[in-house]
Amino acid sequence: MSTLSAFREAGIRQPGAAQAWITRLERLSSQDIEAIFAAILSDRISAVAKDFAIKMLSLNAQRLLTL
């Protein structure tokens, strides 16, 4: 089961909780995500890994927000 499918299923069982997470996600900006990754030292994560993670988070956020 994909993470998107799991969220959908959880949302059916607990719609209030799902909406709470969506509300939090709506408040999270791309600058917030980038700031989190900027704080990680370069000996812990490569620039390529940072870019990949930021893009994956952005993609998944958009997918969740369009449910």
URHUNOR-V92425 format. One record per residue. N is the residue number from 1. SS is DSSP state (hx for helix, st for strand, lp for the rest). OMEGA is omega as a letter, one per 20 degrees, with the letter a starting at -180 (999 if undefined). NEAR is the number of other C-alpha atoms within 10 Angstrom. Layout:
[[N | SS | OMEGA | NEAR] [N | SS | OMEGA | NEAR]]
//
This chain:
[[1 | lp | r | 6] [2 | lp | r | 7] [3 | hx | r | 10] [4 | hx | r | 14] [5 | hx | r | 11] [6 | hx | r | 11] [7 | hx | r | 17] [8 | hx | r | 16] [9 | hx | r | 13] [10 | hx | r | 13] [11 | hx | r | 15] [12 | hx | a | 12] [13 | hx | a | 11] [14 | lp | a | 12] [15 | hx | r | 13] [16 | hx | r | 11] [17 | hx | r | 13] [18 | hx | a | 16] [19 | hx | r | 12] [20 | hx | r | 11] [21 | hx | r | 15] [22 | hx | r | 17] [23 | hx | r | 12] [24 | hx | a | 9] [25 | hx | r | 14] [26 | hx | a | 13] [27 | hx | a | 10] [28 | lp | a | 12] [29 | lp | r | 11] [30 | hx | r | 13] [31 | hx | r | 9] [32 | hx | a | 11] [33 | hx | a | 15] [34 | hx | r | 15] [35 | hx | r | 11] [36 | hx | a | 10] [37 | hx | r | 18] [38 | hx | a | 12] [39 | lp | r | 8] [40 | lp | a | 12] [41 | lp | a | 9] [42 | lp | r | 11] [43 | lp | r | 6] [44 | lp | a | 7] [45 | lp | r | 11] [46 | lp | r | 12] [47 | hx | r | 11] [48 | hx | r | 9] [49 | hx | r | 12] [50 | hx | r | 16] [51 | hx | r | 13] [52 | hx | a | 12] [53 | hx | r | 15] [54 | hx | r | 17] [55 | hx | r | 15] [56 | hx | r | 12] [57 | hx | r | 14] [58 | hx | r | 15] [59 | hx | a | 12] [60 | hx | r | 14] [61 | hx | r | 17] [62 | hx | r | 13] [63 | hx | r | 11] [64 | hx | a | 18] [65 | hx | r | 12] [66 | lp | r | 8] [67 | lp | 999 | 9]]
//
